[in-house]
């Protein structure tokens, strides 16, 4: 048992990164990685020449199995579905797999998603991918190529300085909660979109809000709610690679991530579903 734990734990963070990006759920990723560990306990570990590729294959296959049921659940999901937020500190490393890219991955087939993530994000060779998903290497190259074309628009073309992103996040929070509509309007792009994931568990728009005028009407309507609920910042940081913040609204936690292009906010992603925020229960989140 101890030798299994000692050999598995150093690989756990990398396996979690794969599982989370495949599934978009921290809780589901943890379940998959734990199942991989249970299988690691049972296997003849002396016969496994390369533990890391072996466990990568196990985790990917478990994720592919999970996605079959997850796709059905998301079809019946109430309102926009967003991945569970992963919050990185302002001074931490920004994730290359940003929230818009994760949403683009949702449009891919499970095999396309696996081929793209393993090759383009984690640098896994096509021979290993072929063994993992049960296709030949040429087919895996085609899967990754199709995925690459479909997600191209969601990949950031350039990286905004972290400080500028956090400045815009702070300006957005201050203007929206203070009801400074003139300042707020100046921060938003004409084609801004607002996505709020309440999952039917809490108040949130059940459809995306598209366009500057509709977004402004939404924020104007929310000012009394934010004032009465005494909105407060928990922390600023990067949420799935985007600048944003964790806040308390009406006594409940939520995350807000901002997609920024050309110095303006083009998309606002809000997660209010309490089931997706349970993992944010530690130092710095109260």
C-alpha positions in Angstrom: 0.0 0.0 0.0 2.7 2.5 1.0 4.7 1.9 -2.1 1.6 2.4 -4.3 0.9 5.7 -2.6 4.5 6.8 -2.8 4.7 6.1 -6.6 1.2 7.5 -7.4 1.1 10.8 -5.4 3.9 12.6 -7.4 1.8 11.9 -10.6 -1.6 12.9 -9.1 -1.4 16.7 -10.0 -0.7 15.9 -13.7 -3.5 13.3 -13.7 -5.8 15.9 -12.1 -5.0 18.4 -14.8 -5.9 15.9 -17.6 -9.1 14.8 -15.9 -10.3 18.3 -15.1 -9.7 19.5 -18.6 -11.5 16.5 -20.0 -14.5 16.8 -17.7 -14.8 20.4 -16.6 -15.6 19.4 -13.1 -13.2 19.3 -10.1 -15.3 16.8 -8.2 -15.6 14.4 -11.2 -11.9 14.8 -11.9 -11.1 13.9 -8.3 -13.3 10.8 -8.5 -11.6 9.7 -11.8 -8.1 10.1 -10.3 -9.1 8.2 -7.2 -10.5 5.4 -9.3 -7.2 5.4 -11.2 -5.4 5.0 -7.8 -7.6 2.1 -6.8 -6.7 0.4 -10.1 -3.0 1.2 -9.5 -3.3 -0.7 -6.2 -4.6 -3.8 -7.9 -2.2 -3.9 -10.9 1.1 -5.7 -10.9 3.2 -2.5 -10.6 6.5 -4.3 -11.1 5.3 -5.2 -14.6 4.5 -1.6 -15.5 7.6 -0.2 -17.1 6.4 3.3 -17.5 3.9 4.3 -14.8 3.1 7.8 -16.0 1.9 6.9 -19.5 0.1 3.9 -18.0 -1.8 6.0 -15.6 -2.5 8.7 -18.2 -4.1 6.0 -20.3 -6.2 4.8 -17.3 -7.4 8.4 -16.5 -8.2 9.2 -20.1 -10.3 6.1 -20.6 -12.1 6.7 -17.4 -12.9 10.2 -18.5 -14.2 9.0 -21.9 -16.5 6.6 -20.1 -17.7 9.4 -17.8 -18.4 11.8 -20.7 -21.0 9.4 -22.1 -23.2 10.1 -19.1 -22.1 13.7 -18.6 -23.3 14.7 -22.1 -26.8 13.5 -21.3 -26.8 15.4 -17.9 -25.7 18.6 -19.6 -28.4 18.4 -22.2 -31.0 18.7 -19.4 -29.0 21.3 -17.4 -30.9 24.5 -16.4 -29.4 27.6 -18.0 -25.8 28.0 -19.4 -23.3 25.3 -18.3 -19.9 26.5 -17.3 -17.0 24.5 -16.0 -16.3 24.5 -12.2 -14.1 27.5 -11.6 -10.4 26.9 -10.7 -9.1 30.1 -9.1 -5.4 30.9 -9.3 -3.8 33.7 -7.3 -2.8 36.9 -8.9 0.9 36.0 -8.6 0.5 32.4 -9.8 1.0 30.9 -13.2 -1.9 31.6 -15.6 -3.5 28.5 -17.2 -3.1 28.2 -21.0 -6.4 26.3 -21.1 -8.7 29.2 -20.6 -12.4 29.1 -19.9 -13.4 30.0 -23.5 -11.2 27.1 -24.7 -12.8 24.7 -22.2 -16.3 25.7 -23.5 -15.1 25.2 -27.1 -13.9 21.7 -26.1 -17.5 20.9 -25.0 -18.5 21.1 -28.7 -16.0 18.4 -29.6 -16.6 14.6 -29.6 -15.0 12.9 -26.6 -12.3 11.3 -28.8 -11.5 14.7 -30.4 -11.2 16.3 -27.0 -8.9 13.5 -25.8 -6.7 13.7 -28.9 -6.4 17.5 -28.8 -5.8 17.8 -25.0 -3.2 14.9 -24.9 -1.3 16.1 -27.9 -1.7 19.9 -28.1 -1.8 20.7 -24.4 0.1 17.9 -22.7 2.6 17.0 -25.5 1.7 13.3 -25.7 2.8 11.5 -28.9 0.2 10.1 -31.3 1.4 6.5 -30.8 0.5 6.7 -27.1 -2.8 8.4 -27.9 -3.6 5.7 -30.3 -3.1 3.1 -27.6 -5.1 5.1 -25.2 -8.3 5.6 -27.3 -8.1 2.5 -29.5 -7.5 4.2 -32.8 -4.4 4.1 -35.1 -2.0 7.1 -35.0 -3.2 8.5 -38.3 -6.8 8.6 -37.1 -5.6 10.3 -33.9 -3.8 13.0 -36.0 -7.1 13.6 -37.8 -9.0 13.8 -34.6 -6.6 16.4 -33.2 -6.6 18.3 -36.5 -10.4 18.6 -36.5 -10.4 19.6 -32.9 -7.7 22.3 -33.5 -9.8 23.8 -36.3 -12.9 23.9 -34.2 -11.2 25.5 -31.2 -8.9 27.9 -33.0 -11.0 31.0 -32.3 -11.1 30.2 -28.6 -7.3 30.1 -28.1 -5.9 33.5 -27.0 -3.9 35.1 -29.8 -1.8 37.2 -27.3 -1.6 37.3 -23.5 -2.7 40.5 -21.8 -0.4 41.7 -19.0 -1.7 40.2 -15.7 -1.7 43.6 -14.0 -3.9 45.1 -16.7 -6.4 42.2 -16.5 -6.7 42.6 -12.8 -7.1 46.4 -13.1 -10.1 45.8 -15.4 -11.6 43.2 -13.1 -11.4 45.6 -10.2 -12.8 48.5 -12.3 -15.7 46.2 -13.4 -16.5 45.2 -9.8 -16.3 48.7 -8.5 -18.4 50.3 -11.2 -21.1 47.6 -11.3 -21.6 47.4 -7.6 -21.6 51.2 -7.1 -24.1 51.6 -9.9 -21.7 53.8 -12.0 -23.3 52.9 -15.3 -21.3 55.4 -17.3 -18.0 53.9 -16.2 -19.4 50.4 -16.6 -20.5 51.1 -20.2 -17.0 52.3 -21.0 -15.5 48.9 -19.9 -17.8 46.7 -22.1 -17.5 45.8 -25.7 -20.5 46.4 -28.0 -20.9 42.6 -28.5 -20.4 41.7 -24.8 -22.1 38.6 -23.6 -23.0 37.5 -20.1 -23.2 33.8 -19.1 -24.5 33.0 -15.6 -24.5 29.4 -14.4 -27.0 28.9 -11.5 -27.8 25.3 -12.5 -31.4 25.8 -11.3 -30.1 26.0 -7.8 -30.0 29.8 -7.4 -31.1 32.9 -9.2 -29.4 33.4 -12.6 -30.5 34.2 -16.1 -31.6 31.0 -17.9 -30.2 32.2 -21.2 -27.1 34.2 -22.2 -27.4 38.0 -22.3 -26.0 39.2 -25.6 -25.2 42.8 -26.6 -24.2 45.9 -24.7 -27.7 47.4 -24.2 -29.2 44.1 -22.8 -26.2 43.7 -20.6 -26.5 47.2 -19.3 -30.2 46.7 -18.5 -29.2 43.5 -16.6 -26.6 45.4 -14.5 -28.9 48.3 -13.8 -31.5 45.9 -12.5 -28.9 44.2 -10.3 -27.6 47.3 -8.6 -30.4 47.3 -5.8 -29.8 43.6 -5.3 -26.0 44.1 -4.9 -26.6 47.0 -2.6 -29.0 45.3 -0.4 -27.0 42.1 -0.3 -23.8 44.0 0.6 -21.6 42.6 -2.2 -18.0 42.2 -1.1 -14.8 41.0 -2.7 -13.2 37.8 -1.4 -10.2 38.0 -3.7 -9.1 39.0 -7.2 -7.2 36.5 -9.3 -7.4 34.4 -12.4 -10.4 32.0 -12.9 -9.7 29.3 -15.5 -7.0 31.6 -17.0 -9.2 34.7 -17.1 -8.9 37.8 -14.9 -11.8 38.0 -12.4 -12.8 37.7 -8.8 -14.5 35.7 -6.1 -17.2 37.6 -4.3 -20.0 37.2 -1.8 -23.4 38.2 -3.2 -26.5 38.0 -1.0 -24.6 35.9 1.5 -23.5 33.3 -1.2 -20.2 32.9 -3.0 -19.9 33.4 -6.7 -17.0 33.7 -9.2 -16.8 36.1 -12.1 -14.4 35.7 -15.0 -13.8 38.3 -17.7 -12.8 37.7 -21.3 -11.0 40.8 -22.6 -10.0 41.7 -26.1 -8.8 45.0 -27.4 -9.0 46.5 -23.9 -12.7 45.9 -23.5 -14.7 43.1 -21.7 -16.2 40.9 -24.4 -17.6 38.1 -22.2 -18.6 37.8 -18.5 -18.8 34.3 -17.0 -20.5 34.0 -13.6 -20.8 30.8 -11.6 -23.4 30.8 -8.9 -24.3 27.2 -8.7 -23.3 26.2 -5.2 -22.5 22.7 -6.2 -19.7 24.0 -8.4 -18.3 26.2 -5.7 -17.9 23.7 -2.9 -14.2 23.1 -3.6 -13.5 26.8 -2.9 -13.7 26.2 0.8 -10.3 26.9 2.2 -7.9 29.8 3.2 -8.5 32.9 1.2 -12.2 32.2 0.3 -14.1 33.5 3.3 
